[in-house]
Amino acid sequence: MPDRPAPGAGDGPGRRADRPRLARRAARHARERQPLRPRQRHAGPDPQPDGALPRGARALVISVTIDGATVEVEEGTTVLEAARGAGCAVASLCFDERLAPFGACRVCLVGIEGSPGPVPSCTTPCADGMVVSTDDPDSRRVARNVVELVLSELPSAPGPHTELAAVARELEAGEPRWTGETHPVDHDLDHPYLAMQHELCISCGRCVRACDEVQGAFALTATGRGFDANIAAGMGTGFRDSSCVSCGACADTCPTDAITELSLIAIAQEATG
């Protein structure tokens, strides 16, 4: 057998020059093969949901004056919530305490000291020292006009039991002073449990928001603009073929009976003969 070369034998100048580079590569590989350490948990408090107060913190309490009475409310409370909490009657059509404020109907108007005109109370947050008048003459006049305009577009008077009729009585809205085109009668009666009477829709958006925010079915959507604004079910497929799950949230919140449970219609028809 040929003799093995002694260690280091045959190493030329180039071979010896590569040794530092090879050593650095081996050290780097050794570091890369180290086991991964578990990620350290954040030592601080858990993140809070948007808008939530930190644990242990209390909401700031502010003072507002409503119709001459001083009321203390938590910061972020709307004027409508504060007024109703204080026992003041403020009419509204698009507001439902179960839904996010919308501010579409302009019926819940109030007067605020320093404001150039009536403001919607459902979307206006209270401020410390704010002075509010729920029976401000200008606010009631504008709200009454809004309701009378809404009534003028309906082909018939709203049912006396509806929320719209109650608001009209509260604001002393009389017979509409305006004449013109009214919504044509248009019924969607294909759904097994719910009836949609489009001519009674006032575009308050409550049914759409209830379907989205409460049930998450997204079966209803607002269509059109101005006088032609209305509510559509599905993608123009009708109520029956939409993604409706028959929860009844839309009928429960509708202020005009534009969407009604068929069982209630049958009861009403039986009662009236």
C-alpha positions in Angstrom: 0.0 0.0 0.0 1.3 3.5 -0.7 2.2 5.5 2.3 -0.4 8.1 3.4 0.9 11.6 3.3 1.6 13.1 6.6 -0.9 15.5 7.9 -0.4 18.8 6.2 1.7 17.3 3.5 0.8 18.4 0.1 -0.9 21.6 1.4 0.1 24.3 -0.9 -0.1 28.0 -0.3 -3.6 28.2 -1.7 -4.9 25.4 0.4 -3.6 26.9 3.6 -5.1 30.3 2.6 -8.6 28.7 2.4 -8.5 27.4 6.0 -9.8 30.7 7.7 -12.6 31.0 5.2 -13.7 27.3 5.7 -13.5 27.8 9.5 -15.8 30.8 9.3 -18.3 28.8 7.2 -18.3 25.9 9.6 -18.9 28.2 12.5 -21.8 29.9 10.7 -23.4 26.6 9.9 -23.1 25.5 13.5 -24.9 28.7 14.6 -27.7 28.1 12.0 -28.2 24.5 13.4 -29.0 25.8 16.9 -32.5 24.8 18.0 -35.1 27.6 17.7 -36.1 29.2 20.9 -39.8 29.7 21.6 -41.1 33.2 21.0 -41.3 35.2 24.1 -44.8 36.4 25.1 -45.3 40.1 25.3 -44.9 41.1 28.9 -47.3 44.0 28.7 -51.1 43.9 29.0 -53.2 42.2 26.4 -54.3 44.5 23.6 -57.8 45.9 24.0 -60.5 46.0 21.4 -60.9 49.2 19.5 -62.7 51.8 21.6 -62.5 49.7 24.7 -61.1 51.1 27.9 -58.0 49.5 29.5 -58.7 47.1 32.3 -59.5 48.8 35.5 -60.1 52.2 33.8 -63.3 54.0 34.2 -65.1 56.1 31.5 -64.9 59.8 31.9 -68.1 61.2 33.2 -69.2 64.6 31.7 -72.1 66.9 32.6 -74.7 68.2 30.0 -77.8 70.2 30.5 -80.9 68.9 28.7 -84.1 71.0 28.8 -82.8 72.8 31.9 -81.8 69.7 33.9 -78.2 68.7 34.5 -77.4 65.2 33.5 -74.2 63.2 34.0 -73.3 60.7 31.3 -70.2 58.8 30.2 -68.1 60.3 27.5 -69.1 59.0 24.1 -72.8 58.9 24.9 -74.9 60.4 22.1 -77.3 63.3 22.7 -80.2 61.0 21.9 -79.2 58.4 24.4 -78.7 61.1 27.1 -82.0 62.8 26.4 -84.0 59.6 26.4 -82.1 58.4 29.5 -83.2 61.6 31.2 -86.9 61.0 30.3 -87.1 63.4 27.3 -89.1 62.3 24.3 -87.1 62.6 21.1 -88.8 61.3 18.0 -86.7 59.3 15.5 -87.3 57.0 12.5 -83.9 55.5 11.4 -82.7 54.9 15.0 -82.8 51.5 16.7 -80.8 51.1 19.9 -79.7 47.6 18.7 -78.0 49.1 15.6 -75.2 51.5 15.0 -76.3 55.1 14.6 -77.2 56.0 11.0 -78.4 59.6 11.0 -80.4 59.3 7.8 -84.0 60.5 8.7 -83.2 63.9 10.3 -86.2 63.4 12.6 -84.3 63.3 15.9 -83.2 66.9 15.6 -82.5 69.0 18.7 -81.1 72.4 19.4 -77.6 72.8 20.9 -76.4 76.1 22.3 -73.8 77.6 20.0 -74.9 75.5 17.0 -76.0 77.4 13.9 -79.0 75.1 13.4 -80.7 71.9 14.5 -78.5 68.8 14.8 -79.3 65.1 14.6 -79.1 63.8 18.2 -78.5 60.2 17.3 -75.0 60.8 15.8 -73.9 63.8 18.0 -71.8 62.8 21.0 -72.3 64.7 24.2 -69.6 67.2 25.3 -68.9 68.5 28.7 -71.0 71.6 29.4 -73.2 71.1 26.4 -76.7 72.7 26.6 -79.4 70.8 24.7 -83.0 71.7 24.0 -85.2 68.8 22.8 -88.3 71.0 22.3 -86.5 73.7 20.3 -89.1 75.2 18.0 -86.8 75.2 14.9 -85.9 71.5 15.4 -89.5 70.4 15.8 -90.6 72.4 12.8 -87.9 70.8 10.6 -88.6 67.4 11.9 -92.4 67.8 11.3 -91.7 68.9 7.7 -89.5 65.8 7.2 -92.2 63.5 8.4 -94.9 65.2 6.3 -92.7 64.8 3.3 -92.3 61.1 4.0 -96.0 60.7 4.4 -96.6 62.6 1.1 -94.8 59.8 -0.8 -96.9 57.0 0.6 -99.9 55.8 -1.4 -102.0 55.6 1.8 -101.7 56.6 5.5 -99.5 54.4 7.6 -101.2 51.9 9.9 -102.1 53.5 13.2 -100.0 50.9 15.1 -96.8 51.6 13.2 -93.8 53.6 14.5 -94.2 56.1 11.7 -97.8 56.9 12.7 -96.6 57.3 16.3 -93.9 59.7 15.3 -96.3 61.7 13.2 -98.7 62.0 16.2 -95.8 63.0 18.5 -94.6 65.8 16.1 -98.2 66.8 15.3 -97.7 66.2 11.6 -101.0 66.7 9.9 -102.1 65.8 6.4 -99.3 66.2 3.9 -99.3 69.7 2.4 -97.5 68.6 -0.7 -99.1 66.7 -3.6 -97.3 64.7 -6.3 -96.2 61.3 -7.3 -96.5 58.5 -4.7 -94.8 55.2 -4.6 -96.6 52.6 -6.8 -98.0 49.5 -5.1 -95.3 46.8 -5.4 -95.5 43.6 -3.3 -93.1 40.7 -3.0 -95.1 37.9 -1.5 -93.0 34.9 -2.6 -91.3 34.4 0.7 -92.9 31.7 2.9 -92.8 33.8 6.1 -92.2 37.5 5.2 -94.0 40.0 3.0 -92.3 43.0 1.4 -94.5 46.0 0.5 -92.1 48.3 -1.3 -94.6 51.2 -1.5 -94.4 51.6 2.3 -90.6 51.8 2.4 -89.2 55.2 3.6 -85.5 54.3 3.1 -84.6 54.5 6.8 -82.1 51.6 6.3 -83.1 49.8 9.5 -83.9 46.5 7.8 -80.6 46.4 5.9 -78.6 47.2 9.0 -80.5 44.7 11.1 -79.9 42.0 8.5 -76.2 42.9 8.3 -75.4 43.8 11.9 -77.7 41.5 13.9 -78.0 38.4 11.7 -75.1 38.7 9.3 -77.2 37.4 6.4 -76.6 40.4 4.1 -79.8 39.5 2.2 -81.0 43.1 1.8 -79.5 46.1 0.1 -80.5 49.7 -0.6 -81.0 50.6 -4.3 -81.8 53.8 -6.2 -81.7 57.4 -5.2 -84.1 60.0 -4.0 -87.7 59.2 -4.8 -86.7 55.9 -6.4 -84.7 54.7 -3.4 -85.9 51.4 -2.1 -84.8 48.1 -0.6 -84.0 45.0 -2.7 -83.6 41.4 -1.6 -80.8 39.4 -3.0 -79.2 40.4 -6.3 -82.6 41.3 -7.9 -83.8 37.7 -7.3 -86.6 38.5 -4.9 -87.0 37.8 -1.2 -87.5 34.0 -1.6 -84.3 33.3 -3.5 -82.1 35.7 -1.5 -79.8 34.6 1.3 -82.6 35.4 3.8 -82.6 33.0 6.8 -86.1 34.0 8.0 -84.9 35.4 11.3 -87.5 38.2 11.2 -85.0 40.9 12.3 -86.0 43.1 9.3 -89.7 42.9 10.1 -89.1 43.5 13.8 -87.3 46.8 13.2 -89.3 48.2 10.2 -91.2 51.3 11.3 -93.8 51.2 8.6 -94.7 47.5 8.1 -93.0 47.6 4.7 -91.6 44.2 5.8 -94.1 42.2 7.8 -94.4 38.6 9.0 -97.1 36.8 7.1 -98.6 35.4 10.3 -99.2 39.0 11.5 -100.9 39.9 8.3 -103.2 36.9 8.6 -104.1 37.8 12.2 -104.8 41.4 11.1 -107.0 40.2 8.3 -108.9 37.9 10.5 -109.4 40.6 13.1 -110.8 43.1 10.5 -113.0 40.5 8.9 
